[in-house]
Amino acid sequence: MNGLLFIALPYVALTLAILGGLYRYFTNRFSYTSLSSQLLENRQLFWGSVPWHYGIIPILLAHLLAGLFPGAAASLLGDPIRLAVLEVIGLSLGFLTVLGIVILVVRRLPSDSMARPATSPMDWILLGFLGVQVVSGVGVALFQRWGSLWYLHTAVPWFWSIVRFQPDPGTVASLPVFVQFHMIIGFVVILLFPFTRLVHIFTVPVTYLWRPYQIVVWNHAQKEEPRRSGGAAGDGPAEPDRRRFLSRLSLGLGALAAVLVGVPSLWFVLGLRKPRQEWRAVGRLDDFQVGRTVEVSFQDPSPLSWAGVTAKTAAWLRRTDAQQFIAFSVNCTHLGCPVRWLARADLFMCPCHGGVFYNDGRVASGPPPRPLTQYPVRIRNGVVEILTSPLPIT
């Protein structure tokens, strides 16, 4: 079943989307249209189309850019505050997208709707799958939290394995069924691409960049605007001047507010502010036996003021010889679950999805895509210290 859903379906969907889209373009190019009903129901379309486009476009770009640049995305999400902010933004965009698709569907339902005759059967099918896709995406964001983080270690490797023609569904086969359903519906939407009005997203009017200028010549004399009250004889109209001044003042204040809010936000989101790293003492040298692996706890280097006891985190520490230690993050590299140390088996094991690691952190079996993350360790004045970071992301 995994081979059918996560290998065959993606290749079938992508092949049909590319070849079918090209065939339709070269044989029936004038059908590359959104069949907009703006002239029929401008106001109703506005309330559905604007939330839909303003929500779905950033979400798609986030999926695409994270897949193309996973290293940069991992660095961006390495700060817990930044991760939380981006998750909230993504969830808000998801709700906005759901609102848009609901309005786009509801406006077509009444029998007297002017948009209903322009809605084809394929439009209804596409709207249904798009609705299921965005609702399931919001569900994943709500119930499978921190999706932007584990997406990098599950879906992205799977996508790239398909692109390289070495399909490996192992990273997604163990995901929750709800997440798998969201991925499958996404490829179904791609499969429907050449048969629906979705093709219009590739008809970007780039020729407008070099087309000749359009010159408009008025054939009638402009009528003099009536004089507004409040202006003396011989003075210009006072009302347009005040309106122009207020408009420019509003634009100036809006631009200033955008700069004051946008520049720090951009600096924060792009990760230009590096996460703090601090050496934390975890015990004296004599407290640890050679060859033994123990759990140690320490304060997060950038705790939130309201975090309280939750600001504490942990690591697995092994003393390899008299002066050498090795420390591992407790988080599994699959979905971040805390791993357990099985002393008798000399292995780390993740209880969530069965990931197993050797005592040196290397992957022994299961879905984890890479070894356990390690912390640098040093001995200073007889005290063992770990160089900690907000999230153990490499």
SESEKE-427529 format. One record per residue (C-alpha): residue number from 1; x, y, z; residue in one letter. Coordinates in Angstrom, 3 decimals, m for minus. Example, Ala and Ser with C-alpha at 12.3 -4.5 7.8 and 13.67 -1.06 7.14 Angstrom:
# SESEKE-427529
+-----+----------+----------+----------+---------+
| num |        X |        Y |        Z | residuo |
+-----+----------+----------+----------+---------+
|   1 |   12.300 |   m4.500 |    7.800 |       a |
|   2 |   13.670 |   m1.060 |    7.140 |       s |
+-----+----------+----------+----------+---------+
This chain:
# SESEKE-427529
+-----+----------+----------+----------+---------+
| num |        X |        Y |        Z | residuo |
+-----+----------+----------+----------+---------+
|   1 |    0.000 |    0.000 |    0.000 |       m |
|   2 |    2.849 |    2.402 |    0.803 |       n |
|   3 |    4.309 |    1.777 |   m2.636 |       g |
|   4 |    0.983 |    2.607 |   m4.283 |       l |
|   5 |    0.264 |    5.775 |   m2.292 |       l |
|   6 |    3.749 |    7.204 |   m1.811 |       f |
|   7 |    5.551 |    6.038 |   m4.973 |       i |
|   8 |    3.073 |    5.284 |   m7.771 |       a |
|   9 |    0.605 |    8.110 |   m7.027 |       l |
|  10 |    3.235 |   10.911 |   m6.979 |       p |
|  11 |    4.750 |    9.779 |  m10.286 |       y |
|  12 |    1.344 |    9.394 |  m11.957 |       v |
|  13 |    0.181 |   12.792 |  m10.666 |       a |
|  14 |    3.353 |   14.632 |  m11.710 |       l |
|  15 |    3.456 |   12.960 |  m15.138 |       t |
|  16 |   m0.176 |   13.815 |  m15.896 |       l |
|  17 |    0.247 |   17.366 |  m14.593 |       a |
|  18 |    3.287 |   18.085 |  m16.787 |       i |
|  19 |    2.327 |   16.252 |  m19.974 |       l |
|  20 |   m1.390 |   17.065 |  m19.731 |       g |
|  21 |   m0.678 |   20.712 |  m19.010 |       g |
|  22 |    1.658 |   21.012 |  m22.007 |       l |
|  23 |   m0.797 |   19.199 |  m24.286 |       y |
|  24 |   m3.620 |   21.494 |  m23.261 |       r |
|  25 |   m1.433 |   24.567 |  m23.740 |       y |
|  26 |   m0.388 |   23.682 |  m27.272 |       f |
|  27 |   m3.744 |   22.310 |  m28.451 |       t |
|  28 |   m6.309 |   24.440 |  m26.633 |       n |
|  29 |   m4.439 |   27.458 |  m25.305 |       r |
|  30 |   m7.496 |   29.681 |  m24.986 |       f |
|  31 |   m8.890 |   27.402 |  m22.287 |       s |
|  32 |   m6.052 |   28.545 |  m19.990 |       y |
|  33 |   m8.347 |   30.807 |  m18.037 |       t |
|  34 |   m9.660 |   31.170 |  m14.523 |       s |
|  35 |  m13.199 |   31.688 |  m15.930 |       l |
|  36 |  m13.537 |   34.553 |  m13.491 |       s |
|  37 |  m17.051 |   35.514 |  m12.441 |       s |
|  38 |  m15.939 |   38.931 |  m11.236 |       q |
|  39 |  m18.274 |   40.727 |  m13.612 |       l |
|  40 |  m21.165 |   38.580 |  m12.403 |       l |
|  41 |  m20.778 |   38.814 |   m8.641 |       e |
|  42 |  m17.956 |   41.199 |   m7.858 |       n |
|  43 |  m18.711 |   41.717 |   m4.166 |       r |
|  44 |  m19.267 |   38.057 |   m3.294 |       q |
|  45 |  m16.151 |   37.034 |   m5.218 |       l |
|  46 |  m14.062 |   39.620 |   m3.367 |       f |
|  47 |  m14.819 |   38.157 |    0.070 |       w |
|  48 |  m13.895 |   34.665 |   m1.090 |       g |
|  49 |  m11.073 |   35.264 |   m3.539 |       s |
|  50 |   m8.999 |   37.647 |   m1.419 |       v |
|  51 |   m8.801 |   35.439 |    1.720 |       p |
|  52 |   m8.174 |   32.387 |   m0.454 |       w |
|  53 |   m5.275 |   33.881 |   m2.426 |       h |
|  54 |   m3.741 |   35.749 |    0.517 |       y |
|  55 |   m3.798 |   32.529 |    2.524 |       g |
|  56 |   m2.892 |   29.803 |    0.038 |       i |
|  57 |   m0.020 |   31.569 |   m1.756 |       i |
|  58 |    2.174 |   32.104 |    1.365 |       p |
|  59 |    1.407 |   28.561 |    2.528 |       i |
|  60 |    2.443 |   27.048 |   m0.809 |       l |
|  61 |    5.578 |   29.201 |   m0.904 |       l |
|  62 |    6.487 |   28.073 |    2.617 |       a |
|  63 |    6.148 |   24.406 |    1.594 |       h |
|  64 |    8.150 |   24.970 |   m1.591 |       l |
|  65 |   10.986 |   27.036 |   m0.114 |       l |
|  66 |   11.404 |   24.690 |    2.855 |       a |
|  67 |   11.673 |   21.792 |    0.410 |       g |
|  68 |   14.203 |   23.577 |   m1.794 |       l |
|  69 |   16.313 |   24.960 |    1.054 |       f |
|  70 |   15.896 |   22.588 |    4.035 |       p |
|  71 |   19.149 |   23.702 |    5.665 |       g |
|  72 |   18.124 |   27.352 |    5.702 |       a |
|  73 |   14.651 |   26.381 |    6.932 |       a |
|  74 |   16.151 |   24.325 |    9.783 |       a |
|  75 |   18.294 |   27.282 |   10.850 |       s |
|  76 |   15.286 |   29.569 |   10.658 |       l |
|  77 |   13.236 |   27.262 |   12.876 |       l |
|  78 |   16.070 |   26.650 |   15.321 |       g |
|  79 |   14.878 |   29.299 |   17.763 |       d |
|  80 |   11.821 |   28.188 |   19.787 |       p |
|  81 |   10.249 |   31.652 |   19.779 |       i |
|  82 |   10.734 |   31.988 |   16.042 |       r |
|  83 |    9.283 |   28.507 |   15.558 |       l |
|  84 |    6.213 |   29.388 |   17.637 |       a |
|  85 |    5.691 |   32.680 |   15.780 |       v |
|  86 |    5.889 |   31.022 |   12.366 |       l |
|  87 |    3.556 |   28.226 |   13.471 |       e |
|  88 |    0.969 |   30.787 |   14.633 |       v |
|  89 |    1.327 |   32.730 |   11.377 |       i |
|  90 |    0.907 |   29.546 |    9.345 |       g |
|  91 |   m2.153 |   28.498 |   11.336 |       l |
|  92 |   m3.689 |   31.958 |   10.861 |       s |
|  93 |   m3.109 |   31.752 |    7.109 |       l |
|  94 |   m4.685 |   28.295 |    7.174 |       g |
|  95 |   m7.854 |   29.624 |    8.798 |       f |
|  96 |   m7.899 |   32.474 |    6.267 |       l |
|  97 |   m7.659 |   29.937 |    3.434 |       t |
|  98 |  m10.492 |   27.845 |    4.879 |       v |
|  99 |  m12.659 |   30.971 |    5.107 |       l |
| 100 |  m11.911 |   31.798 |    1.482 |       g |
| 101 |  m12.701 |   28.344 |    0.099 |       i |
| 102 |  m15.938 |   28.153 |    2.117 |       v |
| 103 |  m17.120 |   31.476 |    0.687 |       i |
| 104 |  m16.108 |   30.452 |   m2.843 |       l |
| 105 |  m18.214 |   27.287 |   m2.495 |       v |
| 106 |  m21.206 |   28.838 |   m0.704 |       v |
| 107 |  m21.595 |   31.641 |   m3.258 |       r |
| 108 |  m22.182 |   29.000 |   m5.949 |       r |
| 109 |  m24.825 |   27.013 |   m4.047 |       l |
| 110 |  m28.002 |   29.173 |   m4.399 |       p |
| 111 |  m30.059 |   28.371 |   m7.481 |       s |
| 112 |  m30.232 |   32.067 |   m8.378 |       d |
| 113 |  m26.470 |   32.578 |   m8.097 |       s |
| 114 |  m25.009 |   34.080 |  m11.257 |       m |
| 115 |  m21.763 |   32.169 |  m10.635 |       a |
| 116 |  m23.474 |   28.777 |  m10.599 |       r |
| 117 |  m24.015 |   28.487 |  m14.399 |       p |
| 118 |  m20.291 |   29.256 |  m14.887 |       a |
| 119 |  m19.312 |   26.400 |  m12.540 |       t |
| 120 |  m18.510 |   23.156 |  m14.364 |       s |
| 121 |  m18.564 |   19.653 |  m12.840 |       p |
| 122 |  m14.768 |   19.672 |  m12.725 |       m |
| 123 |  m14.951 |   22.940 |  m10.794 |       d |
| 124 |  m17.080 |   21.259 |   m8.130 |       w |
| 125 |  m14.665 |   18.323 |   m7.933 |       i |
| 126 |  m11.682 |   20.657 |   m7.672 |       l |
| 127 |  m13.341 |   22.820 |   m5.017 |       l |
| 128 |  m14.155 |   19.694 |   m3.024 |       g |
| 129 |  m10.584 |   18.409 |   m3.041 |       f |
| 130 |   m9.166 |   21.864 |   m2.333 |       l |
| 131 |  m11.535 |   22.212 |    0.604 |       g |
| 132 |  m10.538 |   18.824 |    2.007 |       v |
| 133 |   m6.866 |   19.693 |    1.509 |       q |
| 134 |   m6.922 |   23.020 |    3.349 |       v |
| 135 |   m9.113 |   21.686 |    6.175 |       v |
| 136 |   m6.813 |   18.701 |    6.656 |       s |
| 137 |   m3.822 |   21.059 |    6.596 |       g |
| 138 |   m5.327 |   23.127 |    9.398 |       v |
| 139 |   m6.054 |   19.897 |   11.254 |       g |
| 140 |   m2.427 |   18.830 |   10.959 |       v |
| 141 |   m1.315 |   22.231 |   12.262 |       a |
| 142 |   m3.690 |   21.945 |   15.233 |       l |
| 143 |   m3.266 |   18.327 |   16.270 |       f |
| 144 |    0.220 |   17.425 |   14.945 |       q |
| 145 |    2.022 |   20.482 |   16.213 |       r |
| 146 |    5.374 |   21.871 |   15.060 |       w |
| 147 |    4.712 |   20.522 |   11.574 |       g |
| 148 |    7.093 |   23.031 |    9.998 |       s |
| 149 |    9.878 |   21.350 |   11.978 |       l |
| 150 |    9.236 |   17.667 |   11.392 |       w |
| 151 |    8.213 |   18.402 |    7.779 |       y |
| 152 |   11.923 |   18.954 |    7.068 |       l |
| 153 |   12.849 |   15.457 |    8.250 |       h |
| 154 |    9.933 |   13.473 |    6.834 |       t |
| 155 |    8.200 |   14.943 |    3.777 |       a |
| 156 |   11.215 |   16.774 |    2.316 |       v |
| 157 |   13.484 |   13.678 |    2.089 |       p |
| 158 |   10.572 |   11.785 |    0.561 |       w |
| 159 |    9.992 |   14.511 |   m2.053 |       f |
| 160 |   13.666 |   14.586 |   m2.992 |       w |
| 161 |   13.815 |   10.806 |   m3.252 |       s |
| 162 |   10.999 |   11.021 |   m5.822 |       i |
| 163 |   12.815 |   13.759 |   m7.748 |       v |
| 164 |   16.013 |   11.701 |   m7.835 |       r |
| 165 |   14.052 |    8.649 |   m9.071 |       f |
| 166 |   15.088 |    6.756 |   m5.941 |       q |
| 167 |   11.714 |    6.721 |   m4.163 |       p |
| 168 |   11.929 |    6.007 |   m0.450 |       d |
| 169 |    8.630 |    6.273 |    1.451 |       p |
| 170 |   10.267 |    5.227 |    4.721 |       g |
| 171 |   10.281 |    8.734 |    6.207 |       t |
| 172 |    6.525 |    9.188 |    5.686 |       v |
| 173 |    5.262 |    5.615 |    6.065 |       a |
| 174 |    5.303 |    5.886 |    9.869 |       s |
| 175 |    3.587 |    9.287 |   10.046 |       l |
| 176 |    0.067 |    9.540 |   11.512 |       p |
| 177 |   m2.700 |    8.581 |    9.102 |       v |
| 178 |   m4.110 |   12.109 |    9.144 |       f |
| 179 |   m0.782 |   13.538 |    7.933 |       v |
| 180 |   m0.509 |   10.871 |    5.234 |       q |
| 181 |   m4.046 |   11.714 |    4.106 |       f |
| 182 |   m3.064 |   15.385 |    3.724 |       h |
| 183 |   m0.083 |   14.415 |    1.547 |       m |
| 184 |   m2.127 |   12.070 |   m0.638 |       i |
| 185 |   m4.856 |   14.653 |   m1.274 |       i |
| 186 |   m2.143 |   17.114 |   m2.277 |       g |
| 187 |   m1.001 |   14.803 |   m5.062 |       f |
| 188 |   m4.621 |   14.213 |   m6.099 |       v |
| 189 |   m4.953 |   17.990 |   m6.584 |       v |
| 190 |   m1.775 |   17.909 |   m8.703 |       i |
| 191 |   m3.288 |   15.051 |  m10.721 |       l |
| 192 |   m6.406 |   17.160 |  m11.424 |       l |
| 193 |   m4.279 |   20.118 |  m12.541 |       f |
| 194 |   m4.455 |   19.715 |  m16.350 |       p |
| 195 |   m8.201 |   18.961 |  m16.312 |       f |
| 196 |   m9.352 |   22.032 |  m14.362 |       t |
| 197 |   m9.005 |   25.809 |  m14.315 |       r |
| 198 |   m5.942 |   25.458 |  m12.066 |       l |
| 199 |   m3.838 |   25.764 |  m15.214 |       v |
| 200 |   m4.381 |   29.523 |  m15.160 |       h |
| 201 |   m1.748 |   29.934 |  m12.420 |       i |
| 202 |    0.953 |   29.485 |  m15.076 |       f |
| 203 |   m0.400 |   32.129 |  m17.437 |       t |
| 204 |    1.663 |   34.957 |  m15.964 |       v |
| 205 |    1.319 |   38.064 |  m18.195 |       p |
| 206 |    5.068 |   38.678 |  m18.481 |       v |
| 207 |    4.615 |   40.233 |  m21.952 |       t |
| 208 |    3.235 |   43.307 |  m20.224 |       y |
| 209 |    6.812 |   44.126 |  m19.251 |       l |
| 210 |    7.825 |   44.963 |  m22.827 |       w |
| 211 |    4.530 |   45.844 |  m24.498 |       r |
| 212 |    4.184 |   49.408 |  m25.921 |       p |
| 213 |    2.719 |   52.053 |  m23.675 |       y |
| 214 |   m0.977 |   52.644 |  m24.017 |       q |
| 215 |   m1.848 |   56.292 |  m24.685 |       i |
| 216 |   m5.336 |   57.429 |  m23.763 |       v |
| 217 |   m6.695 |   60.606 |  m25.380 |       v |
| 218 |   m9.848 |   62.158 |  m23.979 |       w |
| 219 |  m12.237 |   63.410 |  m26.628 |       n |
| 220 |  m14.333 |   65.509 |  m24.328 |       h |
| 221 |  m13.516 |   68.595 |  m22.332 |       a |
| 222 |  m12.984 |   68.043 |  m18.649 |       q |
| 223 |  m15.747 |   69.540 |  m16.607 |       k |
| 224 |  m14.772 |   71.994 |  m13.929 |       e |
| 225 |  m15.343 |   70.557 |  m10.492 |       e |
| 226 |  m17.930 |   72.417 |   m8.456 |       p |
| 227 |  m16.514 |   74.677 |   m5.827 |       r |
| 228 |  m16.590 |   73.162 |   m2.361 |       r |
| 229 |  m18.037 |   75.050 |    0.540 |       s |
| 230 |  m15.544 |   76.726 |    2.805 |       g |
| 231 |  m13.386 |   78.296 |    0.033 |       g |
| 232 |  m13.397 |   82.017 |   m0.708 |       a |
| 233 |  m13.920 |   83.407 |   m4.168 |       a |
| 234 |  m10.814 |   82.943 |   m6.259 |       g |
| 235 |   m9.423 |   80.216 |   m3.967 |       d |
| 236 |   m8.913 |   76.588 |   m5.108 |       g |
| 237 |  m11.292 |   73.917 |   m3.889 |       p |
| 238 |  m10.536 |   73.355 |   m0.216 |       a |
| 239 |  m12.045 |   69.881 |    0.169 |       e |
| 240 |   m9.831 |   68.103 |   m2.430 |       p |
| 241 |   m6.742 |   69.754 |   m0.916 |       d |
| 242 |   m7.608 |   68.518 |    2.561 |       r |
| 243 |   m8.397 |   65.081 |    1.210 |       r |
| 244 |   m5.107 |   64.965 |   m0.682 |       r |
| 245 |   m3.198 |   66.062 |    2.419 |       f |
| 246 |   m4.900 |   63.497 |    4.621 |       l |
| 247 |   m4.290 |   60.758 |    2.039 |       s |
| 248 |   m0.584 |   61.575 |    1.856 |       r |
| 249 |   m0.346 |   61.814 |    5.621 |       l |
| 250 |   m1.995 |   58.402 |    5.974 |       s |
| 251 |    0.346 |   56.889 |    3.402 |       l |
| 252 |    3.377 |   58.377 |    5.136 |       g |
| 253 |    2.326 |   57.179 |    8.576 |       l |
| 254 |    1.466 |   53.762 |    7.167 |       g |
| 255 |    4.879 |   53.491 |    5.492 |       a |
| 256 |    6.605 |   54.544 |    8.720 |       l |
| 257 |    4.617 |   51.975 |   10.714 |       a |
| 258 |    5.435 |   49.283 |    8.127 |       a |
| 259 |    9.153 |   50.051 |    8.447 |       v |
| 260 |    9.082 |   50.114 |   12.253 |       l |
| 261 |    7.241 |   46.787 |   12.413 |       v |
| 262 |    8.525 |   45.111 |    9.262 |       g |
| 263 |   12.278 |   45.549 |    9.657 |       v |
| 264 |   12.514 |   43.984 |   13.157 |       p |
| 265 |   10.066 |   41.269 |   12.120 |       s |
| 266 |   12.081 |   40.462 |    8.993 |       l |
| 267 |   15.289 |   40.425 |   11.020 |       w |
| 268 |   13.636 |   38.041 |   13.484 |       f |
| 269 |   12.043 |   35.712 |   10.904 |       v |
| 270 |   15.116 |   35.421 |    8.660 |       l |
| 271 |   17.201 |   34.314 |   11.607 |       g |
| 272 |   19.713 |   37.147 |   11.393 |       l |
| 273 |   19.722 |   37.173 |   15.183 |       r |
| 274 |   21.677 |   34.064 |   16.112 |       k |
| 275 |   20.315 |   31.863 |   18.901 |       p |
| 276 |   22.150 |   32.027 |   22.188 |       r |
| 277 |   24.530 |   29.237 |   23.127 |       q |
| 278 |   25.768 |   28.881 |   26.694 |       e |
| 279 |   27.918 |   26.431 |   28.614 |       w |
| 280 |   25.838 |   24.816 |   31.345 |       r |
| 281 |   27.287 |   22.842 |   34.250 |       a |
| 282 |   25.723 |   19.396 |   34.626 |       v |
| 283 |   27.822 |   17.948 |   37.464 |       g |
| 284 |   31.317 |   17.370 |   38.805 |       r |
| 285 |   33.749 |   15.077 |   37.021 |       l |
| 286 |   33.710 |   12.536 |   39.834 |       d |
| 287 |   29.929 |   12.187 |   39.605 |       d |
| 288 |   30.136 |   10.239 |   36.318 |       f |
| 289 |   31.430 |    6.702 |   35.843 |       q |
| 290 |   33.406 |    5.660 |   32.766 |       v |
| 291 |   31.222 |    3.816 |   30.240 |       g |
| 292 |   27.945 |    4.789 |   31.861 |       r |
| 293 |   25.207 |    6.830 |   30.139 |       t |
| 294 |   23.076 |    9.048 |   32.371 |       v |
| 295 |   20.452 |   11.735 |   31.880 |       e |
| 296 |   21.414 |   15.282 |   32.902 |       v |
| 297 |   19.232 |   18.390 |   33.010 |       s |
| 298 |   20.071 |   22.043 |   32.529 |       f |
| 299 |   18.453 |   25.429 |   31.944 |       q |
| 300 |   17.549 |   26.400 |   28.392 |       d |
| 301 |   19.914 |   29.174 |   27.209 |       p |
| 302 |   17.054 |   31.443 |   26.157 |       s |
| 303 |   14.175 |   30.702 |   28.554 |       p |
| 304 |   10.934 |   32.613 |   28.321 |       l |
| 305 |   10.069 |   34.734 |   31.333 |       s |
| 306 |    6.920 |   32.683 |   31.974 |       w |
| 307 |    8.447 |   29.263 |   31.243 |       a |
| 308 |    9.045 |   28.266 |   34.855 |       g |
| 309 |   10.035 |   24.637 |   35.250 |       v |
| 310 |    9.443 |   23.994 |   31.531 |       t |
| 311 |   12.601 |   26.020 |   30.787 |       a |
| 312 |   14.609 |   22.979 |   31.871 |       k |
| 313 |   15.732 |   20.559 |   29.203 |       t |
| 314 |   17.816 |   17.369 |   29.240 |       a |
| 315 |   20.542 |   15.445 |   27.479 |       a |
| 316 |   22.112 |   11.985 |   27.608 |       w |
| 317 |   25.720 |   12.123 |   28.812 |       l |
| 318 |   28.237 |    9.264 |   28.436 |       r |
| 319 |   31.724 |    9.235 |   29.912 |       r |
| 320 |   33.959 |    7.398 |   27.453 |       t |
| 321 |   37.241 |    7.645 |   29.397 |       d |
| 322 |   38.919 |    9.635 |   32.151 |       a |
| 323 |   38.751 |   12.983 |   30.328 |       q |
| 324 |   36.301 |   12.428 |   27.450 |       q |
| 325 |   32.519 |   12.802 |   27.387 |       f |
| 326 |   29.895 |   12.663 |   24.679 |       i |
| 327 |   26.430 |   14.252 |   25.038 |       a |
| 328 |   23.324 |   13.563 |   22.959 |       f |
| 329 |   20.059 |   15.448 |   22.646 |       s |
| 330 |   17.117 |   13.568 |   24.102 |       v |
| 331 |   15.058 |   14.390 |   20.989 |       n |
| 332 |   14.690 |   11.760 |   18.294 |       c |
| 333 |   15.651 |   13.064 |   14.856 |       t |
| 334 |   12.428 |   11.659 |   13.413 |       h |
| 335 |    9.676 |   13.706 |   15.072 |       l |
| 336 |   11.397 |   14.964 |   18.203 |       g |
| 337 |   10.091 |   12.461 |   20.759 |       c |
| 338 |   12.366 |   11.944 |   23.798 |       p |
| 339 |   14.478 |    8.807 |   23.412 |       v |
| 340 |   15.136 |    6.329 |   26.223 |       r |
| 341 |   18.430 |    4.721 |   27.168 |       w |
| 342 |   18.270 |    0.930 |   27.435 |       l |
| 343 |   21.364 |    0.056 |   29.464 |       a |
| 344 |   21.060 |   m3.733 |   28.985 |       r |
| 345 |   20.737 |   m3.407 |   25.219 |       a |
| 346 |   23.289 |   m0.552 |   25.065 |       d |
| 347 |   20.894 |    1.312 |   22.740 |       l |
| 348 |   18.768 |    4.432 |   22.600 |       f |
| 349 |   15.134 |    3.814 |   21.629 |       m |
| 350 |   12.347 |    6.176 |   20.631 |       c |
| 351 |    9.003 |    4.974 |   22.099 |       p |
| 352 |    6.892 |    6.917 |   19.571 |       c |
| 353 |    7.751 |    5.243 |   16.258 |       h |
| 354 |   10.361 |    2.624 |   17.109 |       g |
| 355 |   13.533 |    4.477 |   16.156 |       g |
| 356 |   16.694 |    2.831 |   17.518 |       v |
| 357 |   20.175 |    4.381 |   17.916 |       f |
| 358 |   23.526 |    2.852 |   18.844 |       y |
| 359 |   25.353 |    4.085 |   21.947 |       n |
| 360 |   27.347 |    6.514 |   19.781 |       d |
| 361 |   24.144 |    8.087 |   18.417 |       g |
| 362 |   24.166 |    6.439 |   14.970 |       r |
| 363 |   20.850 |    5.186 |   13.590 |       v |
| 364 |   20.415 |    1.456 |   14.136 |       a |
| 365 |   16.919 |    1.038 |   12.664 |       s |
| 366 |   13.568 |    2.701 |   12.182 |       g |
| 367 |   12.456 |    5.965 |   10.611 |       p |
| 368 |   15.030 |    8.465 |   12.043 |       p |
| 369 |   16.806 |   10.082 |    9.065 |       p |
| 370 |   20.046 |   10.967 |   10.889 |       r |
| 371 |   21.968 |   10.310 |   14.127 |       p |
| 372 |   21.154 |   11.900 |   17.449 |       l |
| 373 |   22.283 |   15.508 |   17.709 |       t |
| 374 |   25.374 |   15.959 |   19.865 |       q |
| 375 |   26.302 |   18.756 |   22.272 |       y |
| 376 |   29.922 |   19.866 |   22.707 |       p |
| 377 |   31.253 |   18.917 |   26.169 |       v |
| 378 |   34.171 |   20.332 |   28.136 |       r |
| 379 |   35.708 |   19.916 |   31.598 |       i |
| 380 |   36.448 |   23.132 |   33.460 |       r |
| 381 |   37.805 |   23.259 |   37.011 |       n |
| 382 |   36.607 |   19.728 |   37.621 |       g |
| 383 |   33.070 |   20.488 |   36.398 |       v |
| 384 |   31.484 |   18.945 |   33.295 |       v |
| 385 |   29.807 |   21.552 |   31.071 |       e |
| 386 |   27.619 |   21.218 |   27.951 |       i |
| 387 |   27.326 |   23.882 |   25.231 |       l |
| 388 |   23.570 |   24.175 |   25.006 |       t |
| 389 |   21.345 |   25.742 |   22.328 |       s |
| 390 |   17.585 |   26.519 |   22.308 |       p |
| 391 |   16.764 |   23.580 |   20.025 |       l |
| 392 |   19.134 |   20.782 |   19.015 |       p |
| 393 |   18.904 |   21.370 |   15.274 |       i |
| 394 |   21.900 |   20.942 |   12.983 |       t |
+-----+----------+----------+----------+---------+
